[in-house]
Amino acid sequence: MHEELRKAVCQANIELQTHNLVIYSWGNVSGIDRSASVVAIKPSGVPYDQLTPDKIVLLDLDGKIVEGDLRPSSDTPTHLELYRNFDVIGGVCHTHSVNASMWAQACREIPCLGTTHADFFYGPVPVTDVMTADEIKSNYELNTGKVIVRRFADLDPIEIPGVLVANHGPFTWGKTPAATVEAAVVLEQMAAMAMGTLLINPNQDKISQVLLDKHYLRKHGKDAYYGQK
């Protein structure tokens, strides 16, 4: 059942380790079949070198296991909340990659300081509100999703394919499981470059709007001309 989705999600999870975004069993990637409302996600605590497509867990959008013998990732409620609210996405990724997590722990958004950032994110990478004690004590993982959704009340999740959860780490998303990993790789690179830039020049200002528009829209706008048709 959903063999191709399971393969895609398994491969995307393995790519996290390939790109040095995770250690041990940290992190997870999921994907969704919108036509069937079925989500595939990494099982909890399984090391990446032991991960195979048959171990990927299938659930419905309410969190009920459809197929699989293993427990799904503990972050599953966060993924499901994003799928329920961001109907344009087809995959979600969560890591504790070092540079992005440092910005999250500092509770600071990553400013758009240059064109590398602007090629992928249409503005700063936002950071969520700090979760309240009640949000942490009750339905923590679900509430993690809710604080992300709340932060995106006025943002487009396609234009900004990721977020920093305050005190925690990054979540990224995209149209496919593979795209979520690409967003996570890019986010980690952007986080490192922004930190280095501000170390060199603490007063560096954000990129101009005209340059942000040029670089983002030439790749993602309606008249995009980057790459091949």
Secondary structure, 3 states (H helix, E strand, C coil): CCHHHHHHHHHHHHHHHHCCCCCCCCCEEEEEECCCCEEEECECCCCHHHCCHHHCEEEECCCCEEECCCCECCCHHHHHHHHHHCCCCCEEEECCCHHHHHHHHCCCCECCCCHHHHCCCCCCECECCCCCHHHHHCCHHHHHHHHHHHHCCCCCCCCCCEEEECCCEEEEEECCHHHHHHHHHHHHHHHHHHHHHHHHCCCCCCCCHHHHHHHHHHHHCCCCCCCCC
